[in-house]
Amino acid sequence: MLNHGTPKAYKRGKGSDEAVIRELERTGTPPSAIIEQRLPHAIPTRLRQVPKELGQIVLVLQGGGALGAYQVGAYQALHKAGVEPDWVIGTSIGAINASLIAGNAPENRLERLREFWSRMQHSPWAELLGAWPLMGPLASNLTTITQGIPAFFRPNLPAFLGPHVPLGSEAAGYYDTSPLARTLSELVEFERINRRETRLTVGAANVRTSEMRYFDSRDMDLDVRHVMASGALPPAFPAVRIDGDLYWDGGILSNTPVEAVFDDKPRRNSVVFATHIWNPQGPEPDTIWQVMSRQKDIQYSSRTNSHIARQKQIHRLRHVIAELVRRLPEAERETQDVKELAAYGCLTRMHVVRLLAPPLDGEDHTKDIDFSPSGIRDRWEAGYADTSRVLELAPWSGEFDPMEGFILHEARPGAMMTAG
């Protein structure tokens, strides 16, 4: 059984000398280097590889703005263990991180992620208010709302003249995201993506039809527009036009794009690392402030528990069909009717490692715009520590029921649970 208890908050500054950390931040030391200095214990003495016979390695990244720093920590741990994904799938900030991974050679990926997230830090008041731990992120968030982030977005001034001011379909947002297009064009090698060396899939919502669209480098060439579309969250960011249609952030339909793996054809054995940066479980709120925070978690966790339950049922039924067909006499198996029915069965197996990002101590509904150095660092650190622990435990190496095609390994702070 899975333990569905509420994860504990991750305390800022845990196990660190904050004066030393502030000095490292002042000198421009990247978060990843600070993390390795702060948490030598987060790197187990033995990081296990994923056996090739288990199939392709898939990394699935949710959307969630600043919360995406957790995903970078998760990738850093995989990279350190020599586990590089064959396929990266993302929505919104997850699509941006995914493009930085798939769009660079393995030896350059971490450096490009570091560069991107160093450009995302935007807190000119944080150093002045650093003596008050809660004031630094608050000042950073206020600055982000009023001024934007130079490498990401800037205010679209005509939008603030009133909600009925005509702006045009591709400019109807409170912010202009052209700075992000330039940043991605500098840091992502789209020609590498289109050589299909590492498969990239990004999810976006069709504005006209309200249908989810997964843009997949296996099937088409991708460019910066596809990543931008996946992160075009309304009404903050304007829609992006691709082949005549407008697209918004895929998170408004399905913020957990793991369904792209489950529905892929042909199906393949896989080990799927799925980073969940919104908490599917949480305490009952008793203030409006807590209500706003819990509402966001529920909305953007995208019914993950029900999706998992459905996928377990579907994969088990596929195994059952395959086993029933195997028990038929050979003459029966060769008939056309049986062959058509047998096509619904398969024996592929998916190990799904669900990495659940812990909440930071004191965070609230503005956490997805907390691009403060401490917020980025602490989330990055949590992803690094959680994934390192998974790689040490290697939960996919156990014995499992041969009828199970979907095996869930759930990583929570201090615990690892397997169901399947």
C-alpha positions as a LaTeX table, in Angstrom:
\begin{tabular}{lrrr}
\hline
Residue & $x$ (\AA) & $y$ (\AA) & $z$ (\AA) \\
\hline
Met1 & 0.00 & 0.00 & 0.00 \\
Leu2 & 1.10 & 3.56 & $-0.64$ \\
Asn3 & 1.48 & 5.95 & 2.23 \\
His4 & $-0.61$ & 9.00 & 1.32 \\
Gly5 & 0.39 & 11.07 & 4.32 \\
Thr6 & 1.03 & 14.76 & 3.86 \\
Pro7 & 4.72 & 15.46 & 3.13 \\
Lys8 & 6.54 & 17.60 & 5.65 \\
Ala9 & 7.68 & 21.07 & 4.72 \\
Tyr10 & 11.28 & 21.44 & 3.63 \\
Lys11 & 12.87 & 24.01 & 5.94 \\
Arg12 & 14.87 & 26.78 & 4.35 \\
Gly13 & 18.53 & 26.77 & 5.30 \\
Lys14 & 18.45 & 23.19 & 6.55 \\
Gly15 & 21.91 & 21.98 & 7.59 \\
Ser16 & 23.68 & 25.10 & 6.30 \\
Asp17 & 25.68 & 28.11 & 7.39 \\
Glu18 & 23.48 & 30.87 & 5.96 \\
Ala19 & 26.24 & 33.50 & 6.13 \\
Val20 & 28.40 & 31.30 & 3.91 \\
Ile21 & 25.51 & 30.68 & 1.53 \\
Arg22 & 24.75 & 34.41 & 1.21 \\
Glu23 & 28.39 & 35.07 & 0.37 \\
Leu24 & 28.34 & 32.35 & $-2.30$ \\
Glu25 & 25.18 & 33.84 & $-3.78$ \\
Arg26 & 26.71 & 37.34 & $-3.73$ \\
Thr27 & 29.70 & 36.11 & $-5.74$ \\
Gly28 & 27.44 & 34.47 & $-8.34$ \\
Thr29 & 28.07 & 30.85 & $-7.41$ \\
Pro30 & 25.45 & 28.76 & $-9.29$ \\
Pro31 & 22.78 & 26.98 & $-7.20$ \\
Ser32 & 24.00 & 23.53 & $-8.27$ \\
Ala33 & 27.49 & 24.19 & $-6.90$ \\
Ile34 & 26.07 & 25.56 & $-3.64$ \\
Ile35 & 23.90 & 22.47 & $-3.29$ \\
Glu36 & 26.82 & 20.09 & $-3.68$ \\
Gln37 & 28.70 & 22.06 & $-1.00$ \\
Arg38 & 25.74 & 22.15 & 1.38 \\
Leu39 & 24.59 & 18.58 & 0.97 \\
Pro40 & 27.46 & 16.14 & 0.54 \\
His41 & 25.24 & 13.62 & 2.34 \\
Ala42 & 22.67 & 13.94 & $-0.46$ \\
Ile43 & 25.06 & 12.07 & $-2.76$ \\
Pro44 & 24.94 & 8.42 & $-1.65$ \\
Thr45 & 28.18 & 6.47 & $-1.81$ \\
Arg46 & 26.60 & 4.19 & $-4.41$ \\
Leu47 & 24.34 & 5.55 & $-7.12$ \\
Arg48 & 22.93 & 2.68 & $-9.15$ \\
Gln49 & 22.43 & 2.73 & $-12.87$ \\
Val50 & 19.10 & 1.72 & $-14.38$ \\
Pro51 & 19.54 & $-1.65$ & $-16.15$ \\
Lys52 & 19.11 & $-1.34$ & $-19.91$ \\
Glu53 & 16.81 & $-4.36$ & $-20.00$ \\
Leu54 & 14.17 & $-2.32$ & $-18.14$ \\
Gly55 & 13.74 & $-0.19$ & $-21.25$ \\
Gln56 & 13.89 & 3.47 & $-22.13$ \\
Ile57 & 14.51 & 6.18 & $-19.52$ \\
Val58 & 11.77 & 8.84 & $-19.53$ \\
Leu59 & 11.83 & 12.10 & $-17.59$ \\
Val60 & 8.41 & 13.78 & $-17.12$ \\
Leu61 & 8.26 & 17.38 & $-15.90$ \\
Gln62 & 5.16 & 19.17 & $-14.62$ \\
Gly63 & 4.46 & 22.86 & $-15.05$ \\
Gly64 & 4.78 & 25.21 & $-12.11$ \\
Gly65 & 6.91 & 28.30 & $-12.71$ \\
Ala66 & 9.60 & 28.74 & $-10.07$ \\
Leu67 & 8.78 & 25.29 & $-8.67$ \\
Gly68 & 10.59 & 23.91 & $-11.72$ \\
Ala69 & 13.90 & 24.37 & $-9.88$ \\
Tyr70 & 13.08 & 21.05 & $-8.17$ \\
Gln71 & 13.23 & 19.37 & $-11.58$ \\
Val72 & 16.71 & 20.71 & $-12.23$ \\
Gly73 & 17.92 & 19.19 & $-8.96$ \\
Ala74 & 16.35 & 15.89 & $-9.99$ \\
Tyr75 & 18.14 & 16.01 & $-13.35$ \\
Gln76 & 21.43 & 16.94 & $-11.65$ \\
Ala77 & 21.26 & 13.75 & $-9.56$ \\
Leu78 & 20.44 & 11.63 & $-12.64$ \\
His79 & 23.28 & 13.25 & $-14.56$ \\
Lys80 & 25.75 & 12.64 & $-11.74$ \\
Ala81 & 24.77 & 8.95 & $-11.74$ \\
Gly82 & 25.20 & 8.73 & $-15.53$ \\
Val83 & 21.45 & 8.22 & $-16.10$ \\
Glu84 & 20.52 & 10.29 & $-19.16$ \\
Pro85 & 16.92 & 10.27 & $-20.44$ \\
Asp86 & 16.01 & 8.84 & $-23.82$ \\
Trp87 & 12.81 & 10.91 & $-23.80$ \\
Val88 & 11.94 & 14.14 & $-21.98$ \\
Ile89 & 8.32 & 15.31 & $-21.70$ \\
Gly90 & 7.25 & 18.63 & $-20.21$ \\
Thr91 & 4.53 & 21.21 & $-19.79$ \\
Ser92 & 5.10 & 24.92 & $-19.12$ \\
Ile93 & 8.29 & 25.34 & $-17.04$ \\
Gly94 & 8.68 & 21.58 & $-17.45$ \\
Ala95 & 8.74 & 22.08 & $-21.23$ \\
Ile96 & 11.43 & 24.75 & $-20.84$ \\
Asn97 & 13.59 & 22.49 & $-18.65$ \\
Ala98 & 12.94 & 19.59 & $-21.03$ \\
Ser99 & 14.08 & 21.64 & $-24.03$ \\
Leu100 & 17.28 & 22.62 & $-22.20$ \\
Ile101 & 17.99 & 18.93 & $-21.57$ \\
Ala102 & 17.06 & 17.52 & $-24.97$ \\
Gly103 & 18.50 & 20.53 & $-26.79$ \\
Asn104 & 22.05 & 20.17 & $-25.52$ \\
Ala105 & 24.74 & 17.51 & $-25.49$ \\
Pro106 & 24.79 & 15.56 & $-22.19$ \\
Glu107 & 28.06 & 17.18 & $-21.11$ \\
Asn108 & 26.55 & 20.69 & $-21.58$ \\
Arg109 & 23.07 & 20.15 & $-20.15$ \\
Leu110 & 23.70 & 20.99 & $-16.53$ \\
Glu111 & 25.65 & 24.11 & $-17.42$ \\
Arg112 & 22.83 & 25.35 & $-19.67$ \\
Leu113 & 20.27 & 24.66 & $-16.90$ \\
Arg114 & 22.46 & 26.56 & $-14.46$ \\
Glu115 & 22.68 & 29.49 & $-16.86$ \\
Phe116 & 18.93 & 29.58 & $-17.46$ \\
Trp117 & 18.05 & 29.52 & $-13.76$ \\
Ser118 & 20.70 & 32.08 & $-12.87$ \\
Arg119 & 18.97 & 34.39 & $-15.37$ \\
Met120 & 15.63 & 33.68 & $-13.70$ \\
Gln121 & 16.77 & 34.97 & $-10.29$ \\
His122 & 15.25 & 38.41 & $-9.81$ \\
Ser123 & 15.46 & 39.83 & $-6.32$ \\
Pro124 & 17.33 & 43.16 & $-6.11$ \\
Trp125 & 15.84 & 43.81 & $-2.68$ \\
Ala126 & 16.58 & 40.36 & $-1.24$ \\
Glu127 & 20.11 & 41.17 & $-0.12$ \\
Leu128 & 18.95 & 44.31 & 1.70 \\
Leu129 & 16.20 & 42.36 & 3.44 \\
Gly130 & 18.16 & 39.14 & 3.92 \\
Ala131 & 18.13 & 39.50 & 7.69 \\
Trp132 & 14.37 & 38.79 & 7.60 \\
Pro133 & 13.95 & 35.33 & 5.94 \\
Leu134 & 10.37 & 35.89 & 4.76 \\
Met135 & 10.99 & 39.40 & 3.40 \\
Gly136 & 13.52 & 38.40 & 0.73 \\
Pro137 & 11.08 & 36.17 & $-1.23$ \\
Leu138 & 8.24 & 38.68 & $-0.64$ \\
Ala139 & 10.28 & 41.51 & $-2.14$ \\
Ser140 & 11.35 & 39.25 & $-4.98$ \\
Asn141 & 7.74 & 38.28 & $-5.77$ \\
Leu142 & 6.59 & 41.90 & $-5.74$ \\
Thr143 & 9.42 & 42.86 & $-8.09$ \\
Thr144 & 8.55 & 39.96 & $-10.41$ \\
Ile145 & 4.90 & 41.05 & $-10.60$ \\
Thr146 & 5.64 & 44.72 & $-11.22$ \\
Gln147 & 8.78 & 44.52 & $-13.35$ \\
Gly148 & 8.91 & 40.98 & $-14.70$ \\
Ile149 & 12.14 & 39.01 & $-15.13$ \\
Pro150 & 14.49 & 40.45 & $-17.77$ \\
Ala151 & 15.33 & 37.10 & $-19.36$ \\
Phe152 & 11.76 & 35.76 & $-19.13$ \\
Phe153 & 8.97 & 38.35 & $-19.42$ \\
Arg154 & 8.26 & 42.06 & $-19.08$ \\
Pro155 & 5.04 & 44.03 & $-18.54$ \\
Asn156 & 2.87 & 44.51 & $-21.61$ \\
Leu157 & 1.84 & 48.07 & $-20.80$ \\
Pro158 & $-1.20$ & 48.35 & $-23.13$ \\
Ala159 & $-2.78$ & 45.39 & $-21.30$ \\
Phe160 & $-2.95$ & 47.44 & $-18.12$ \\
Leu161 & $-5.10$ & 50.13 & $-19.76$ \\
Gly162 & $-8.17$ & 47.94 & $-19.27$ \\
Pro163 & $-9.48$ & 44.42 & $-19.92$ \\
His164 & $-11.38$ & 45.47 & $-23.07$ \\
Val165 & $-8.46$ & 47.13 & $-24.86$ \\
Pro166 & $-7.89$ & 45.32 & $-28.19$ \\
Leu167 & $-4.38$ & 43.84 & $-28.14$ \\
Gly168 & $-4.50$ & 41.21 & $-30.87$ \\
Ser169 & $-4.70$ & 37.44 & $-30.36$ \\
Glu170 & $-0.94$ & 36.99 & $-30.10$ \\
Ala171 & $-0.43$ & 39.88 & $-27.69$ \\
Ala172 & $-3.39$ & 39.44 & $-25.32$ \\
Gly173 & $-1.52$ & 38.95 & $-22.07$ \\
Tyr174 & $-0.34$ & 41.09 & $-19.19$ \\
Tyr175 & 3.28 & 40.30 & $-20.02$ \\
Asp176 & 5.41 & 40.13 & $-23.15$ \\
Thr177 & 7.38 & 36.87 & $-23.37$ \\
Ser178 & 9.70 & 37.81 & $-26.21$ \\
Pro179 & 12.65 & 37.88 & $-23.73$ \\
Leu180 & 12.06 & 34.16 & $-23.09$ \\
Ala181 & 12.16 & 33.45 & $-26.82$ \\
Arg182 & 15.59 & 35.09 & $-27.00$ \\
Thr183 & 16.83 & 33.24 & $-23.91$ \\
Leu184 & 15.75 & 29.85 & $-25.26$ \\
Ser185 & 17.21 & 30.59 & $-28.69$ \\
Glu186 & 20.57 & 31.23 & $-26.99$ \\
Leu187 & 20.54 & 28.20 & $-24.69$ \\
Val188 & 18.71 & 25.47 & $-26.67$ \\
Glu189 & 20.12 & 23.82 & $-29.80$ \\
Phe190 & 16.92 & 23.07 & $-31.70$ \\
Glu191 & 18.88 & 21.49 & $-34.55$ \\
Arg192 & 20.04 & 18.86 & $-32.03$ \\
Ile193 & 16.44 & 18.24 & $-30.96$ \\
Asn194 & 15.45 & 17.77 & $-34.58$ \\
Arg195 & 18.23 & 15.21 & $-35.08$ \\
Arg196 & 16.15 & 13.06 & $-32.68$ \\
Glu197 & 19.12 & 12.23 & $-30.44$ \\
Thr198 & 16.91 & 12.69 & $-27.37$ \\
Arg199 & 13.17 & 12.69 & $-27.90$ \\
Leu200 & 11.34 & 15.82 & $-26.72$ \\
Thr201 & 7.58 & 16.19 & $-26.23$ \\
Val202 & 5.87 & 19.38 & $-25.01$ \\
Gly203 & 2.18 & 19.79 & $-24.24$ \\
Ala204 & $-0.02$ & 22.76 & $-25.16$ \\
Ala205 & $-3.76$ & 23.55 & $-25.16$ \\
Asn206 & $-5.47$ & 24.46 & $-28.43$ \\
Val207 & $-7.35$ & 27.71 & $-27.73$ \\
Arg208 & $-10.00$ & 27.09 & $-30.38$ \\
Thr209 & $-10.79$ & 23.41 & $-29.74$ \\
Ser210 & $-9.78$ & 23.12 & $-26.05$ \\
Glu211 & $-7.89$ & 19.92 & $-26.94$ \\
Met212 & $-4.48$ & 18.91 & $-25.63$ \\
Arg213 & $-1.76$ & 18.78 & $-28.27$ \\
Tyr214 & 1.59 & 17.09 & $-27.71$ \\
Phe215 & 4.27 & 18.40 & $-30.05$ \\
Asp216 & 6.72 & 15.51 & $-30.43$ \\
Ser217 & 10.19 & 15.67 & $-32.00$ \\
Arg218 & 9.76 & 12.04 & $-33.12$ \\
Asp219 & 7.01 & 13.12 & $-35.49$ \\
Met220 & 7.92 & 16.70 & $-36.44$ \\
Asp221 & 10.59 & 19.37 & $-36.22$ \\
Leu222 & 10.29 & 21.58 & $-33.15$ \\
Asp223 & 11.37 & 25.17 & $-32.64$ \\
Val224 & 11.15 & 27.81 & $-29.95$ \\
Arg225 & 7.43 & 28.43 & $-30.67$ \\
His226 & 6.45 & 24.96 & $-29.44$ \\
Val227 & 8.20 & 25.45 & $-26.11$ \\
Met228 & 6.78 & 28.97 & $-25.80$ \\
Ala229 & 3.26 & 27.68 & $-26.50$ \\
Ser230 & 3.58 & 25.09 & $-23.75$ \\
Gly231 & 4.35 & 27.88 & $-21.27$ \\
Ala232 & 1.84 & 30.50 & $-22.45$ \\
Leu233 & $-0.25$ & 30.60 & $-19.27$ \\
Pro234 & $-3.23$ & 32.98 & $-19.63$ \\
Pro235 & $-3.97$ & 35.72 & $-18.81$ \\
Ala236 & $-0.37$ & 36.48 & $-17.84$ \\
Phe237 & 1.18 & 35.32 & $-21.11$ \\
Pro238 & $-0.23$ & 35.59 & $-24.64$ \\
Ala239 & $-1.07$ & 32.61 & $-26.82$ \\
Val240 & 1.41 & 31.38 & $-29.44$ \\
Arg241 & 0.31 & 30.64 & $-33.01$ \\
Ile242 & 1.53 & 27.45 & $-34.67$ \\
Asp243 & 0.33 & 26.32 & $-38.10$ \\
Gly244 & $-2.66$ & 28.64 & $-37.96$ \\
Asp245 & $-3.87$ & 27.70 & $-34.46$ \\
Leu246 & $-3.35$ & 29.50 & $-31.16$ \\
Tyr247 & $-2.01$ & 27.56 & $-28.16$ \\
Trp248 & $-1.92$ & 28.21 & $-24.44$ \\
Asp249 & $-0.05$ & 26.54 & $-21.59$ \\
Gly250 & $-0.81$ & 22.80 & $-21.53$ \\
Gly251 & $-1.20$ & 23.00 & $-17.76$ \\
Ile252 & $-4.70$ & 24.41 & $-18.06$ \\
Leu253 & $-5.80$ & 21.02 & $-19.46$ \\
Ser254 & $-3.26$ & 18.51 & $-18.13$ \\
Asn255 & $-0.33$ & 19.69 & $-16.08$ \\
Thr256 & 1.09 & 16.18 & $-15.59$ \\
Pro257 & 2.06 & 15.04 & $-19.09$ \\
Val258 & 2.88 & 11.46 & $-18.07$ \\
Glu259 & $-0.16$ & 10.43 & $-20.13$ \\
Ala260 & 2.00 & 10.95 & $-23.21$ \\
Val261 & 4.10 & 7.97 & $-22.12$ \\
Phe262 & 1.15 & 5.74 & $-21.31$ \\
Asp263 & $-0.61$ & 6.48 & $-24.61$ \\
Asp264 & 2.50 & 6.21 & $-26.79$ \\
Lys265 & 2.49 & 3.75 & $-29.68$ \\
Pro266 & 4.19 & 1.40 & $-29.99$ \\
Arg267 & 4.37 & 0.84 & $-26.24$ \\
Arg268 & 7.84 & 0.23 & $-24.80$ \\
Asn269 & 9.23 & $-0.99$ & $-21.51$ \\
Ser270 & 10.17 & 2.13 & $-19.55$ \\
Val271 & 11.50 & 3.55 & $-16.32$ \\
Val272 & 9.68 & 6.85 & $-15.91$ \\
Phe273 & 10.93 & 9.53 & $-13.51$ \\
Ala274 & 7.90 & 11.81 & $-13.00$ \\
Thr275 & 8.52 & 14.99 & $-11.02$ \\
His276 & 5.43 & 16.28 & $-9.22$ \\
Ile277 & 5.96 & 19.85 & $-8.04$ \\
Trp278 & 2.36 & 20.43 & $-6.89$ \\
Asn279 & 1.17 & 18.46 & $-3.87$ \\
Pro280 & $-1.75$ & 16.09 & $-4.58$ \\
Gln281 & $-2.32$ & 15.65 & $-0.83$ \\
Gly282 & $-2.46$ & 18.39 & 1.75 \\
Pro283 & $-4.07$ & 19.58 & 4.99 \\
Glu284 & $-7.50$ & 21.16 & 5.24 \\
Pro285 & $-7.16$ & 24.96 & 4.90 \\
Asp286 & $-8.75$ & 27.19 & 7.52 \\
Thr287 & $-7.87$ & 30.65 & 6.16 \\
Ile288 & $-8.47$ & 32.27 & 2.77 \\
Trp289 & $-4.68$ & 32.44 & 2.32 \\
Gln290 & $-4.41$ & 28.68 & 2.82 \\
Val291 & $-7.43$ & 28.09 & 0.58 \\
Met292 & $-5.70$ & 29.89 & $-2.31$ \\
Ser293 & $-2.59$ & 27.78 & $-1.86$ \\
Arg294 & $-4.44$ & 24.46 & $-1.63$ \\
Gln295 & $-6.64$ & 25.36 & $-4.62$ \\
Lys296 & $-3.53$ & 25.78 & $-6.80$ \\
Asp297 & $-2.06$ & 22.47 & $-5.63$ \\
Ile298 & $-5.28$ & 20.61 & $-6.46$ \\
Gln299 & $-5.72$ & 22.35 & $-9.83$ \\
Tyr300 & $-2.19$ & 21.76 & $-11.10$ \\
Ser301 & $-1.56$ & 18.32 & $-9.65$ \\
Ser302 & $-4.00$ & 17.26 & $-12.42$ \\
Arg303 & $-5.79$ & 14.37 & $-10.69$ \\
Thr304 & $-2.58$ & 12.36 & $-10.54$ \\
Asn305 & $-3.92$ & 9.72 & $-8.15$ \\
Ser306 & $-6.91$ & 8.90 & $-10.36$ \\
His307 & $-4.68$ & 8.79 & $-13.46$ \\
Ile308 & $-2.34$ & 6.36 & $-11.72$ \\
Ala309 & $-5.21$ & 4.10 & $-10.62$ \\
Arg310 & $-6.60$ & 4.04 & $-14.16$ \\
Gln311 & $-3.24$ & 3.26 & $-15.73$ \\
Lys312 & $-2.63$ & 0.40 & $-13.30$ \\
Gln313 & $-5.97$ & $-1.11$ & $-14.31$ \\
Ile314 & $-5.31$ & $-0.68$ & $-18.03$ \\
His315 & $-1.83$ & $-2.18$ & $-17.90$ \\
Arg316 & $-3.01$ & $-5.14$ & $-15.85$ \\
Leu317 & $-5.83$ & $-5.80$ & $-18.33$ \\
Arg318 & $-3.32$ & $-5.77$ & $-21.19$ \\
His319 & $-1.27$ & $-8.41$ & $-19.39$ \\
Val320 & $-4.43$ & $-10.44$ & $-18.66$ \\
Ile321 & $-5.41$ & $-10.36$ & $-22.35$ \\
Ala322 & $-1.93$ & $-11.46$ & $-23.41$ \\
Glu323 & $-2.00$ & $-14.33$ & $-20.91$ \\
Leu324 & $-5.48$ & $-15.48$ & $-21.96$ \\
Val325 & $-4.45$ & $-15.50$ & $-25.62$ \\
Arg326 & $-1.36$ & $-17.52$ & $-24.74$ \\
Arg327 & $-3.57$ & $-20.20$ & $-23.19$ \\
Leu328 & $-5.68$ & $-20.66$ & $-26.32$ \\
Pro329 & $-4.90$ & $-23.55$ & $-28.70$ \\
Glu330 & $-2.54$ & $-22.49$ & $-31.46$ \\
Ala331 & $-5.23$ & $-22.97$ & $-34.12$ \\
Glu332 & $-7.49$ & $-20.52$ & $-32.28$ \\
Arg333 & $-4.69$ & $-17.97$ & $-31.93$ \\
Glu334 & $-4.22$ & $-17.95$ & $-35.69$ \\
Thr335 & $-7.80$ & $-16.94$ & $-36.48$ \\
Gln336 & $-8.37$ & $-13.34$ & $-37.57$ \\
Asp337 & $-10.89$ & $-12.60$ & $-34.82$ \\
Val338 & $-8.52$ & $-13.73$ & $-32.08$ \\
Lys339 & $-5.63$ & $-11.83$ & $-33.62$ \\
Glu340 & $-7.69$ & $-8.63$ & $-33.52$ \\
Leu341 & $-8.58$ & $-9.20$ & $-29.87$ \\
Ala342 & $-5.01$ & $-10.16$ & $-29.00$ \\
Ala343 & $-3.82$ & $-6.79$ & $-30.28$ \\
Tyr344 & $-5.34$ & $-5.22$ & $-27.16$ \\
Gly345 & $-2.90$ & $-7.12$ & $-24.99$ \\
Cys346 & 0.81 & $-6.55$ & $-24.44$ \\
Leu347 & 3.49 & $-7.45$ & $-21.92$ \\
Thr348 & 5.28 & $-4.12$ & $-21.66$ \\
Arg349 & 6.16 & $-3.00$ & $-18.16$ \\
Met350 & 6.54 & 0.53 & $-16.82$ \\
His351 & 8.30 & 1.40 & $-13.59$ \\
Val352 & 7.03 & 4.86 & $-12.64$ \\
Val353 & 9.09 & 6.72 & $-10.03$ \\
Arg354 & 6.97 & 9.56 & $-8.69$ \\
Leu355 & 9.13 & 12.26 & $-7.12$ \\
Leu356 & 6.91 & 14.40 & $-4.89$ \\
Ala357 & 8.45 & 17.82 & $-4.21$ \\
Pro358 & 8.09 & 18.78 & $-0.54$ \\
Pro359 & 6.63 & 22.19 & 0.27 \\
Leu360 & 9.05 & 24.78 & 1.57 \\
Asp361 & 8.51 & 25.95 & 5.11 \\
Gly362 & 6.26 & 29.01 & 5.02 \\
Glu363 & 5.41 & 28.92 & 1.31 \\
Asp364 & 2.01 & 30.04 & 0.03 \\
His365 & 0.00 & 30.42 & $-3.19$ \\
Thr366 & 2.68 & 32.72 & $-4.66$ \\
Lys367 & 5.30 & 29.97 & $-4.56$ \\
Asp368 & 5.27 & 29.54 & $-8.35$ \\
Ile369 & 6.61 & 33.09 & $-8.79$ \\
Asp370 & 9.22 & 32.77 & $-6.04$ \\
Phe371 & 12.30 & 33.23 & $-8.21$ \\
Ser372 & 14.37 & 34.39 & $-5.23$ \\
Pro373 & 17.86 & 32.84 & $-4.95$ \\
Ser374 & 16.87 & 31.04 & $-1.74$ \\
Gly375 & 13.65 & 29.67 & $-3.25$ \\
Ile376 & 15.40 & 28.38 & $-6.35$ \\
Arg377 & 18.25 & 26.92 & $-4.31$ \\
Asp378 & 16.05 & 25.15 & $-1.77$ \\
Arg379 & 13.79 & 23.56 & $-4.38$ \\
Trp380 & 16.79 & 22.55 & $-6.50$ \\
Glu381 & 18.36 & 21.02 & $-3.39$ \\
Ala382 & 15.22 & 19.04 & $-2.55$ \\
Gly383 & 15.01 & 17.56 & $-6.06$ \\
Tyr384 & 18.67 & 16.63 & $-5.91$ \\
Ala385 & 18.37 & 14.93 & $-2.52$ \\
Asp386 & 15.14 & 13.05 & $-3.35$ \\
Thr387 & 16.42 & 11.70 & $-6.66$ \\
Ser388 & 19.79 & 10.75 & $-5.20$ \\
Arg389 & 17.99 & 8.68 & $-2.56$ \\
Val390 & 15.92 & 6.93 & $-5.25$ \\
Leu391 & 19.03 & 6.11 & $-7.27$ \\
Glu392 & 20.65 & 4.59 & $-4.21$ \\
Leu393 & 17.61 & 2.45 & $-3.35$ \\
Ala394 & 16.97 & 1.39 & $-7.00$ \\
Pro395 & 13.38 & 0.27 & $-6.23$ \\
Trp396 & 12.95 & $-1.17$ & $-9.76$ \\
Ser397 & 15.40 & $-3.98$ & $-8.91$ \\
Gly398 & 12.93 & $-6.01$ & $-6.82$ \\
Glu399 & 10.66 & $-8.97$ & $-7.67$ \\
Phe400 & 7.22 & $-8.08$ & $-9.01$ \\
Asp401 & 3.99 & $-9.82$ & $-9.97$ \\
Pro402 & 4.38 & $-10.78$ & $-13.66$ \\
Met403 & 0.76 & $-9.73$ & $-14.28$ \\
Glu404 & 1.52 & $-6.13$ & $-13.30$ \\
Gly405 & 2.51 & $-3.86$ & $-16.17$ \\
Phe406 & 2.51 & $-0.63$ & $-14.15$ \\
Ile407 & 4.61 & $-0.47$ & $-10.99$ \\
Leu408 & 4.58 & 2.73 & $-8.97$ \\
His409 & 7.51 & 3.77 & $-6.77$ \\
Glu410 & 6.62 & 6.84 & $-4.75$ \\
Ala411 & 9.43 & 8.91 & $-3.29$ \\
Arg412 & 8.55 & 11.18 & $-0.39$ \\
Pro413 & 10.89 & 12.93 & 2.02 \\
Gly414 & 12.36 & 10.15 & 4.15 \\
Ala415 & 10.32 & 7.34 & 2.59 \\
Met416 & 10.12 & 5.16 & $-0.51$ \\
Met417 & 6.94 & 3.22 & $-1.21$ \\
Thr418 & 6.32 & 0.70 & $-4.00$ \\
Ala419 & 2.93 & $-0.55$ & $-5.23$ \\
Gly420 & 2.58 & $-3.12$ & $-7.99$ \\
\hline
\end{tabular}
